[in-house]
Every structure is written in structure tokens, then in C-alpha cells.
Amino acid sequence: MTQSDLITAPTNAPGRGFTATTVFIDGSASGMRLVKSAGSRLSVLVMPFSELARLRERVTPWDYVVYVIDDPSPASSQETYIGHGDGERKFGERLGKAISANTIIYVVIAEGATFDKVTAPYVEARLIGICTDLNIPLANSGLPMGRGLGIADDLEQLVAHAETLLLVAGFTRIEMARRNPPTLRLRLSVTTDRNEMVAMTEEEMTLVPRKGVQYRLDCRDLESVGYGWNDRFYVMPGSDYARRTRGDLSYDHRRRRDLLEAAKWIGPGSRTPDKMTLNVGFHCRSGAFAAKLLSGEHIDEKSWLAVETKAPTCEVQE
């Protein structure tokens, strides 16, 4: 038996006054259901991930879709995954054994040619970006179209409709995070890598100094401390940050320094006017990466010395 119900999305959702119909395809809220609206070319199919094979009942192999895999259980530690692809995509393959028995898949489908190889990844990238800015834990390691992704006004309605329909379908993480927005972003990136600069957790603040190899930045009079650990390089809060960006620094690193300052990971210096202070400890891919960010110039990992080493490696550049 098929049932339907009219649901109006909350007025603070992107589609203000958005009215959607939920069709219970299996006759119950726990089975497959379809959320749709007469005001949108999008709709959302919802089903337990364990019944994913049934997606072929509604989506043909050549249809582009955007999807969200999530365990809505309050005690779940499973990270959300957002993706896109066609009907032949192996949904959830990157999550592996992390998928729980309570995992739900929300599949955003579109009428006609609304989703294609441009629009589907755009909606995916924007949803990932929104979740990243709201500090929603994601299993995604990348940001599709992340390098220089500009807001496409003609596609933003699709993003708003997708977000609203997902909310009505039961994916509430974005709405809950917006009700209590974070005061500090935990990830900063200018490329497709979501792990470019990741704020340290309280556990890492304790663990890294005990487990990692300690270094100091031997460049001019910057007093900065870092640790190599677990294939990442950690820069500790309180480290010096050069206020001036020198001309030999790459464009991407200049943008990263701008991001650090705009996100308030960097604060006013307490010692000299040419320095600022790192307020938020973070980890990145290498010591060379961290050295460039802190110094504002093109230096490498050799500028980090183990704490017992005294030989200078960086000269003042005029």
C-alpha cells in the first residue's frame, strides 16, 4: 500500500515555505520512501542501506544522482558520506566496513537532464562545503571542484532544493548544525584536499607532544614549535606567525595564509609588530607546508630543526 503525507519544511530552511510530499512506497516510514515537491525538479529516495539493490527499481544506470549515506542513530560515530555518480556507481565503497546496520542512504534524483556531469558534482561539492563549514564530520577526504569553486547562481536553487528535501527526508545534520553554528571552523582548504589544515583535537593536544618528534622553526626570530607524528606535521598553538608574506610564496600558500587569518586561527602578536600568534594548533601534510605558512616565504622542511639541533638554516631576506 502506498501512503502520502504533506510536510512543510521549517521556515529557516533554504526553501522557505517549501511544501513536500512523502510517499511511503512500502506502506511504512521504515521502508523505501520518496520525498518530492511540485515546486522542484528534484526528489529524494530514502531507504535502508541494506536494501540498496532496490535503487535500480527507480534509477536507471545512466541517471546522475547525488547521495548522502548516514547513520541517524544518536549514539552513532559513523561519519556521513556525500557523493555523486550514475546508477552504476558502487555506493558506499569508500566507507567499507564502517557502514552500520542502521545506515540510511538518501538519493537525490532529478527530472530529465537536470543532473549531468556538471550539475551533479556541483551540488555534491556545495553540500560537502556546507557540511565542512559547519564542522559536520564527513568521511569524504576531498572537495569535488574545490579549487576555486565559485558560486553558480543558476545552480544554487538546486542546492537549496536538495538541502530542503534531504531535511524533510530525515537528514537533519545540516539543520541542527545551523541552529547552533560553530564559532570556529575546524578545516581550512583552498584545493580539493579537505585535510590541508585540520584543527587539533583536545586528545591530539595531549598525545602529540608525548608521541611525536619535536621541532623548532629556525627561521629569523620566529619562535614556532612543531611535531612530526602519524604521517602528519602538527604546529602547536602559541607559535609565531610572520605578519608579512614575501613575494616568493606560491599563490596557493598566500591564499592559505589569508584563510588562516580570516578564520581567526591567527591572532595579534604579543611581542613584536611583525609577528602574529597561532591561536589554533593544526596538522598538515608536511613540515615544508607548515614552514611556508608560518614564515610567509618559500622555505622547506630543513628549516625545522630537532630541538637538540642548533645549526641555523634560514637567513633574513631583504
Helices and strands as residue ranges (DSSP letters): E 3-8, E 19-24, E 33-36, E 42-48, G 49-57, E 64-70, E 81-86, G 96-98, E 104-110, H 119-133, H 153-169, H 173-179, E 187-188, E 197-199, H 202-211, E 213-217, E 225-229, E 232-235, E 240-242, H 251-262, E 266-268, E 275-278, E 282-284, H 287-295, G 301-303, E 304-306
